[in-house]
Amino acid sequence: AQSVAQPEDQVNVAEGNPLTVKCTYSVSGNPYLFWYVQYPNRGLQFLLKYITGDNLVKGSYGFEAEFNKSQTSFHLKKPSALVSDSALYFCAVRFTGTASKLTFGTGTRLQVTL
Amino acid sequence: EPEVTQTPSHQVTQMGQEVILRCVPISNHLYFYWYRQILGQKVEFLVSFYNNEISEKSEIFDDQFSVERPDGSNFTLKIRSTKLEDSAMYFCASSFGGGPNQPQHFGDGTRLSIL
């Protein structure tokens, strides 16, 4: 069965420092991986996706993610965190097939402080 | 930028009552989804819908649930006889294509509270 795991409930980082939010996955076959962000009282906002090709994927708001097949990981990164990046971040995986569901991780709360 | 819109933002209903949650997907999107998020838990898939048919549904989506696209713009989720455990945030999503590389775009959700 496909699944994603986010091992950290919360990540704290100072503004201006690099941030990493971790995600590992388990799928049979090629993974289709996504990151979403959720601000308070809002829906999930698409950040980026990995389908195939370059292992470093660039997305919205300066975020990027690194796909590592040997470690089955897809960590979200940003070189310099902003206070406004504070939110809940979800990693998700999707199977092959049409209209297939997203399977989400448990989420990681990112807290960026001054 | 086009958005998925959901109404109402908050719905309070007595247990056993029927509730309809409404969504207007992005206008040129063809694939529609419902997810839910119980407070403090992860987002869970309920159902996907394409060409006026359910494509996939989870074990949560039992006979109490139904979906409909009654016209060219709305996509609804009906819960026939609500239970306390149906209290959750319900998210509608849509995508242009159905392939796994297509990102799904989410609305802001409807918070459903069952009393």
Interface residues (C-beta under 8 A of the other chain):
Chain A: Y32 F34 Y36 N41 R42 G43 L44 Q45 F46 K49 I51 F90 R94 F95 T96 G97 T98 A99 S100 K101 L102 T103 F104 G105 T106 G107
Chain B: V4 Q6 Y31 Y33 Y35 Q41 K42 V43 E44 F45 S48 F49 Y50 S55 E56 S58 F91 A93 G98 G99 P100 N101 P103 Q104 H105 F106 G107 D108 G109
